[in-house]
Every structure is written in C-alpha cells, then in structure tokens.
Amino acid sequence: MKKGIRKMLSAITCTALAMGCLAGCGSNTGSPAAGTTTESAAENSSASASEAAADSTEGTAADGKVYQIGICQLVQHEALDRATQGFEDALVKLLGEDHVQFNVQNAQGDSQTCATIANQFVNNGSDLIMANATAALQACANATSTIPVVGTSVTSFAAALDIELDDNGCTGINVTGTNDLAPLDQQAQIIADLFPDVKQVGILYCSAEVNSVYQAEHIASYLDDLNIKHKDFSFSDSNDLQSVTNNCVSECDVIYVPTDNVVSSNQSIIDAVARPAGVPIICGEESQCTGCGLASLSIDFYDIGYRAGEQAYDILVNGKDPTTMPVEDPQSLTRIYNPQIASDLGITLSDDYQAIEQ
C-alpha cells in the first residue's frame, strides 16, 4: 500500500514539474529563451534614462525576485518579432538572465486568441504583460485593470483603447508603452516628392485593424493638403487581398500601405500584383519595404521594443506607475528604399534614402 502511494506521489510531482516547464516557455516566435542576450543587441539599443540609471546595478533585480512576464504577440512577422526581441533583450540586460522569465504566446493573427492568451496571463499571476500590436493591446487591457500592461507596435493607444490621452500623453490606466507610427504628414510628403505627377494614390489596408483605419484616415487628410487625389482600397482579411490589390493597381499609379499586420504577413501577394504592373508602393515601415515596397520613412521596431522593455523595468523595479507614464513615440526615423524594386521599376532615389540590406 505504501509503495503504491509513493508511486502516485511521484507521478503527481512529475506532472506538476512538466506543467511548470510548459507554462514558463509558451510558444516561441524566434526570440531567445528567458535569460539570454547578446552584446550586439545591447549595442543596437538607444540610450535612455532608465538604462543609465540601471548601469550601476545592471543585470540584477533589486529584490532578487524572478519576474514572470507574459508576452502576447498578435502575429509572427519580421517587424513584430523584432519588437519582441528588443523587449526581451532590454529586460534580460537590466534584470539579469536569472531574474526574468518570459511566456511568449503568438495569437496567429486572431484577436479572440489574444483575449484567451491575456486571460491566461492574468490567471497565472504575471507580474507584467507586454502586448505586441494593437489587437494584443486591446485584449490585454480588457483582461486586467491591475497588472501593468506595456504595449508596443501600436499606432495609436488612444484609438486602440477608445480613450483620450492626457496632456502628457498618459493613458490614466494601467497601460503605457511605445507606438510605431512614423509621422503620416512626412509619409505623404515622400509620395509628393517622389511622384510629383501622381494621378491617384491607392490606400491599401485591412478594415479589420483599427490601427490601419486610423492611418488611412489621417494620411488621406495629408494627401488632401498636398492636392493629391486618393482612394481607399480596404479588405477584411487576407482572402480578399489579391483581388483588392488588383483593383487598386488598375485605378492608381502609386499605392500607400500603412503599418498593417495583414499586409506585413502577406507582402508577396501584393508584390506579385504591383511590381509587374509597374506600380510603386510607399510603406509604413521597413519590413514591408523589404517585401513589397519601394520606399518608406521607417522606424526601427527593435528600438521601440527595447524602449518598452526599459519602461517595464521602471515599473517592476523602480516603482513607476503606468497610469502616469507617457506613451512614447519612436526616437529615430530613416528614409529607406528597396534597391531591387527601385531597379525593377526604373526609379532612382536621392542620396538621402538609405538602401535596405537584403
């Protein structure tokens, strides 16, 4: 009888250990396991007040605690992957690899899955949640009003959360972070500068993404200011993307795509239609430009993810209150272009555009 009990207890213990390992790992989106970093990642990060303040105790948690961080990423593509990588690198550097564990979950582009993931993080008692992309932020903010939520790769926190930021750019709730919006007036100016004779710009975006709708509406007003005709070409999901792109190419001589996650995940579909037709695409960010675009005024998603990680450190260790931490804009913007697409389209760009390394 005692021997049977010992076997039962042993089985229960093994099961518990296995479940603990699964909870600590989550799904991997190409970012490193908790507690890993590289010297090059540290070199690529932008300087900040948080990092400078932490230099004297870099790599240590103030109370020796192991912080449990849930990361909800909407979908896997290069831009969001880089933001997650930057976030992890910042916390590993500032806390030390033995003092932070990440549970990275990818929602595969589904907003309902984001809600499920967010609720799991809350039920597991995460110390902080990072929400990567707008739908992820919405789900995480809805899931908890007490656990700090740090968002990144978000176009507009106000639009995403249906709130007004205060005069300092704070949400007034348990949410802060970094947005991914390059100034849309400057994106519109790129179109005007590169294509002074443009007849009509097609604004191609997913109507199911509030971040994309926001950008489409605002760049339209800036194109109006420049007396450039434009037309919306929206699609509800990737199933409609090819047919909508075909319509766009047939009516427009330039296309603009915002920082849209469906676009970023399906660049080859757009490129297969637009490039053979000789229609150039101006993009919202670099990874899109790599896949289908001619040029962009681009941010670095690694940098905004890293800065979000520094914000998370300030909350976890320095006692900062996310309700009074301003949402931050990207700190660096670069004019970039795709040299292969430029060559294929016979377009020469000025020296102030930096070629993407491919």
Secondary structure per residue as TSV (DSSP state, phi and psi in degrees):
chain	resnum	aa	ss	phi	psi
A	1	M	-	360.0	-47.5
A	2	K	H	-62.5	-38.2
A	3	K	H	-62.4	-39.6
A	4	G	H	-64.1	-40.2
A	5	I	H	-64.1	-42.5
A	6	R	H	-60.7	-40.0
A	7	K	H	-64.1	-41.1
A	8	M	H	-62.8	-45.8
A	9	L	H	-62.0	-39.4
A	10	S	H	-63.2	-42.1
A	11	A	H	-64.5	-41.6
A	12	I	H	-62.6	-43.1
A	13	T	H	-61.0	-44.3
A	14	C	H	-63.3	-42.2
A	15	T	H	-61.6	-43.9
A	16	A	H	-62.1	-42.5
A	17	L	H	-63.0	-41.0
A	18	A	H	-64.0	-42.4
A	19	M	H	-64.0	-37.3
A	20	G	H	-62.8	-40.3
A	21	C	H	-64.5	-42.5
A	22	L	H	-63.1	-41.9
A	23	A	H	-64.7	-32.8
A	24	G	H	-75.5	-22.1
A	25	C	H	-98.3	-50.3
A	26	G	B	66.7	-164.1
A	27	S	-	-87.5	147.0
A	28	N	-	-104.4	128.9
A	29	T	-	-106.9	24.0
A	30	G	S	97.3	-4.7
A	31	S	-	-84.7	160.9
A	32	P	-	-70.8	159.7
A	33	A	-	-65.8	159.6
A	34	A	T	-55.5	139.2
A	35	G	T	85.5	17.6
A	36	T	-	-123.3	146.5
A	37	T	-	-156.8	172.8
A	38	T	-	-133.3	156.1
A	39	E	H	-65.9	-35.8
A	40	S	H	-65.2	-34.6
A	41	A	H	-62.2	-41.5
A	42	A	H	-65.1	-37.3
A	43	E	H	-68.3	-33.1
A	44	N	H	-77.5	-15.5
A	45	S	S	-73.2	152.3
A	46	S	-	-83.8	149.0
A	47	A	-	-69.3	147.8
A	48	S	-	-152.2	164.1
A	49	A	H	-64.5	-37.9
A	50	S	H	-62.4	-44.2
A	51	E	H	-65.7	-42.6
A	52	A	H	-62.8	-40.9
A	53	A	H	-67.2	-27.6
A	54	A	H	-89.8	-5.8
A	55	D	G	-56.5	-37.1
A	56	S	G	-70.7	-22.6
A	57	T	G	-125.9	27.8
A	58	E	T	-56.4	135.6
A	59	G	T	83.9	16.0
A	60	T	-	-135.4	144.8
A	61	A	-	-92.7	137.8
A	62	A	T	-57.8	-37.1
A	63	D	T	-109.6	9.6
A	64	G	-	75.7	6.6
A	65	K	-	-73.0	150.0
A	66	V	-	-98.6	111.7
A	67	Y	E	-83.7	135.1
A	68	Q	E	-100.1	114.2
A	69	I	E	-114.9	121.2
A	70	G	E	-92.6	133.8
A	71	I	E	-120.7	116.7
A	72	C	E	-106.5	110.8
A	73	Q	E	-108.3	129.5
A	74	L	S	-60.3	-48.6
A	75	V	S	-155.5	158.8
A	76	Q	-	-93.0	111.1
A	77	H	-	-152.3	169.5
A	78	E	H	-56.0	-45.3
A	79	A	H	-63.0	-50.0
A	80	L	H	-67.5	-36.1
A	81	D	H	-59.7	-41.6
A	82	R	H	-67.0	-36.2
A	83	A	H	-65.5	-43.5
A	84	T	H	-62.1	-43.1
A	85	Q	H	-59.6	-46.2
A	86	G	H	-61.4	-43.2
A	87	F	H	-59.3	-48.8
A	88	E	H	-62.9	-43.8
A	89	D	H	-60.8	-40.4
A	90	A	H	-62.9	-45.9
A	91	L	H	-71.8	-36.2
A	92	V	H	-64.0	-40.8
A	93	K	H	-66.0	-44.8
A	94	L	H	-79.8	-34.3
A	95	L	H	-95.3	-29.4
A	96	G	-	97.9	143.8
A	97	E	G	-64.1	-22.4
A	98	D	G	-87.6	-0.3
A	99	H	G	-119.6	15.1
A	100	V	E	-149.2	138.3
A	101	Q	E	-129.0	132.3
A	102	F	E	-107.1	136.2
A	103	N	E	-113.1	95.7
A	104	V	E	-93.0	121.5
A	105	Q	E	-125.1	134.7
A	106	N	E	-110.1	126.1
A	107	A	-	-85.2	0.5
A	108	Q	T	53.6	36.0
A	109	G	T	80.5	7.3
A	110	D	-	-108.3	121.6
A	111	S	H	-66.9	-33.0
A	112	Q	H	-66.6	-36.3
A	113	T	H	-65.5	-35.5
A	114	C	H	-57.1	-42.9
A	115	A	H	-63.9	-41.7
A	116	T	H	-62.2	-44.5
A	117	I	H	-62.7	-45.8
A	118	A	H	-59.9	-43.3
A	119	N	H	-64.7	-35.5
A	120	Q	H	-63.2	-43.2
A	121	F	H	-60.6	-42.3
A	122	V	H	-64.3	-46.2
A	123	N	H	-65.1	-29.7
A	124	N	T	-82.3	-3.9
A	125	G	T	72.8	38.8
A	126	S	-	-58.3	145.4
A	127	D	S	-76.3	-28.1
A	128	L	E	-160.7	149.4
A	129	I	E	-120.3	131.4
A	130	M	E	-103.0	128.2
A	131	A	E	-111.2	116.9
A	132	N	E	-105.1	101.6
A	133	A	S	103.5	161.9
A	134	T	H	-61.5	-50.0
A	135	A	H	-62.1	-35.6
A	136	A	H	-65.7	-41.8
A	137	L	H	-62.2	-44.7
A	138	Q	H	-59.1	-44.7
A	139	A	H	-65.0	-43.7
A	140	C	H	-69.6	-38.4
A	141	A	H	-66.3	-33.8
A	142	N	H	-73.6	-25.7
A	143	A	H	-79.6	-25.3
A	144	T	-	-152.0	143.5
A	145	S	S	-112.4	5.3
A	146	T	S	-119.8	-40.9
A	147	I	S	-73.5	131.4
A	148	P	-	-61.4	136.5
A	149	V	E	-119.5	124.0
A	150	V	E	-113.4	116.6
A	151	G	E	-98.1	156.5
A	152	T	E	-150.1	166.7
A	153	S	E	57.8	40.1
A	154	V	E	-116.3	130.7
A	155	T	S	-70.4	-49.7
A	156	S	-	-144.9	113.9
A	157	F	H	-65.0	-36.7
A	158	A	H	-63.1	-47.4
A	159	A	H	-67.2	-40.6
A	160	A	H	-63.8	-41.1
A	161	L	H	-98.8	-0.7
A	162	D	T	55.1	50.3
A	163	I	-	-135.7	173.2
A	164	E	-	-110.8	129.4
A	165	L	-	-72.7	151.3
A	166	D	-	-77.4	-176.5
A	167	D	T	-62.9	-21.0
A	168	N	T	-95.2	1.7
A	169	G	S	84.0	21.6
A	170	C	-	-97.8	149.8
A	171	T	-	-81.7	-26.5
A	172	G	S	78.9	1.8
A	173	I	S	-125.0	-171.8
A	174	N	S	-77.8	33.7
A	175	V	E	-131.8	134.0
A	176	T	E	-146.5	-171.3
A	177	G	E	150.5	-156.9
A	178	T	E	-130.8	136.2
A	179	N	E	-96.1	169.6
A	180	D	-	-119.4	23.6
A	181	L	-	-95.1	113.5
A	182	A	-	-75.7	145.9
A	183	P	-	-54.4	121.8
A	184	L	H	-71.4	-25.9
A	185	D	H	-65.9	-34.7
A	186	Q	H	-74.4	-32.6
A	187	Q	H	-64.6	-42.2
A	188	A	H	-63.5	-37.2
A	189	Q	H	-66.5	-33.8
A	190	I	H	-58.7	-43.4
A	191	I	H	-61.7	-44.8
A	192	A	H	-63.8	-39.6
A	193	D	H	-71.4	-43.0
A	194	L	H	-78.0	-30.4
A	195	F	-	-132.8	71.3
A	196	P	T	-63.2	-21.2
A	197	D	T	-102.6	16.9
A	198	V	-	-58.6	136.6
A	199	K	-	-91.2	-42.8
A	200	Q	-	-156.5	134.4
A	201	V	E	-99.2	129.1
A	202	G	E	-92.9	124.6
A	203	I	E	-97.8	108.2
A	204	L	E	-104.9	118.6
A	205	Y	E	-159.4	164.6
A	206	C	E	-90.2	120.2
A	207	S	T	-71.2	-13.4
A	208	A	T	-84.0	-7.4
A	209	E	-	-105.8	115.1
A	210	V	H	-61.7	-32.3
A	211	N	H	-64.4	-37.0
A	212	S	H	-73.2	-39.8
A	213	V	H	-60.9	-42.7
A	214	Y	H	-57.4	-48.1
A	215	Q	H	-67.8	-40.0
A	216	A	H	-60.8	-42.9
A	217	E	H	-65.4	-41.1
A	218	H	H	-77.3	-39.3
A	219	I	H	-69.0	-28.3
A	220	A	H	-60.2	-40.7
A	221	S	H	-67.8	-35.4
A	222	Y	H	-71.9	-34.8
A	223	L	H	-65.8	-36.6
A	224	D	H	-59.7	-42.8
A	225	D	H	-60.7	-28.9
A	226	L	T	-94.8	7.2
A	227	N	T	58.7	38.5
A	228	I	-	-106.4	123.7
A	229	K	-	-67.6	147.5
A	230	H	E	-151.7	161.3
A	231	K	E	-148.0	138.8
A	232	D	E	-79.8	138.7
A	233	F	E	-130.7	93.9
A	234	S	E	-104.5	152.9
A	235	F	E	-135.2	153.0
A	236	S	S	-87.8	-29.1
A	237	D	S	-160.9	-178.0
A	238	S	G	-65.4	-20.5
A	239	N	G	-64.5	-29.2
A	240	D	G	-93.5	-5.6
A	241	L	H	-62.6	-45.0
A	242	Q	H	-65.3	-45.6
A	243	S	H	-66.1	-39.1
A	244	V	H	-67.4	-39.2
A	245	T	H	-63.8	-39.4
A	246	N	H	-59.0	-44.0
A	247	N	H	-63.9	-40.8
A	248	C	H	-62.5	-46.3
A	249	V	H	-63.5	-34.8
A	250	S	H	-71.9	-21.1
A	251	E	H	-111.8	-12.9
A	252	C	-	-129.5	154.1
A	253	D	S	-107.3	-3.4
A	254	V	E	-144.9	144.8
A	255	I	E	-119.5	141.1
A	256	Y	E	-116.9	130.8
A	257	V	E	-121.0	130.4
A	258	P	-	-79.6	-175.9
A	259	T	S	-75.0	82.3
A	260	D	-	-112.9	126.9
A	261	N	H	-70.5	-33.0
A	262	V	H	-67.6	-41.8
A	263	V	H	-60.2	-47.5
A	264	S	H	-62.5	-29.0
A	265	S	H	-86.6	-9.2
A	266	N	-	-136.6	41.0
A	267	Q	H	-62.4	-35.1
A	268	S	H	-63.1	-31.8
A	269	I	H	-64.5	-45.3
A	270	I	H	-67.3	-44.9
A	271	D	H	-62.0	-38.2
A	272	A	H	-65.4	-20.8
A	273	V	H	-95.9	-48.1
A	274	A	H	-75.3	-43.5
A	275	R	T	-65.7	-46.9
A	276	P	T	-60.5	-27.4
A	277	A	T	-83.1	-5.2
A	278	G	T	74.7	23.1
A	279	V	-	-101.1	115.8
A	280	P	-	-75.9	151.4
A	281	I	E	-120.8	128.5
A	282	I	E	-100.0	130.3
A	283	C	E	-113.0	162.4
A	284	G	S	-80.2	-20.0
A	285	E	S	-160.0	172.2
A	286	E	H	-66.6	-43.1
A	287	S	H	-63.2	-33.3
A	288	Q	H	-66.5	-39.6
A	289	C	H	-64.3	-35.3
A	290	T	H	-62.4	-36.9
A	291	G	H	-92.6	-34.7
A	292	C	T	-147.2	-5.9
A	293	G	-	-102.7	156.8
A	294	L	S	-82.8	-48.2
A	295	A	E	-154.3	165.0
A	296	S	E	-162.5	154.7
A	297	L	E	-96.8	103.1
A	298	S	E	-112.8	148.9
A	299	I	-	-95.9	173.2
A	300	D	-	-107.6	113.3
A	301	F	H	-67.1	-29.0
A	302	Y	H	-62.1	-42.7
A	303	D	H	-63.7	-43.8
A	304	I	H	-70.5	-30.9
A	305	G	H	-67.9	-40.7
A	306	Y	H	-63.7	-43.4
A	307	R	H	-63.8	-36.8
A	308	A	H	-62.6	-35.9
A	309	G	H	-64.8	-38.1
A	310	E	H	-66.2	-38.2
A	311	Q	H	-61.9	-42.2
A	312	A	H	-61.2	-40.6
A	313	Y	H	-61.1	-43.8
A	314	D	H	-59.9	-36.5
A	315	I	H	-71.5	-47.4
A	316	L	H	-72.5	-40.6
A	317	V	T	-106.6	-40.5
A	318	N	S	-92.8	0.0
A	319	G	-	74.0	18.5
A	320	K	-	-66.9	148.6
A	321	D	-	-99.8	117.8
A	322	P	G	-60.8	-23.3
A	323	T	G	-66.1	-23.4
A	324	T	G	-116.7	16.9
A	325	M	S	-99.7	118.7
A	326	P	-	-61.3	141.4
A	327	V	-	-68.6	133.9
A	328	E	B	-108.2	145.3
A	329	D	-	-86.3	160.1
A	330	P	-	-58.4	143.4
A	331	Q	S	-94.2	-19.1
A	332	S	-	-133.2	137.9
A	333	L	-	-129.4	138.0
A	334	T	E	-133.9	132.7
A	335	R	E	-78.8	120.0
A	336	I	E	-127.2	162.0
A	337	Y	E	-149.7	159.3
A	338	N	-	-95.6	108.1
A	339	P	H	-64.6	-31.8
A	340	Q	H	-69.2	-45.0
A	341	I	H	-67.1	-39.2
A	342	A	H	-58.4	-42.8
A	343	S	H	-65.6	-44.3
A	344	D	H	-63.6	-33.4
A	345	L	H	-91.6	-5.4
A	346	G	T	68.9	36.3
A	347	I	-	-112.0	130.5
A	348	T	-	-107.7	128.0
A	349	L	-	-103.7	157.2
A	350	S	-	-72.9	169.1
A	351	D	T	-67.9	-14.0
A	352	D	T	-83.2	4.2
A	353	Y	S	-101.3	133.5
A	354	Q	E	-98.4	127.9
A	355	A	E	-69.3	137.4
A	356	I	-	-75.4	134.0
A	357	E	-	-78.4	126.0
A	358	Q	-	-124.0	360.0
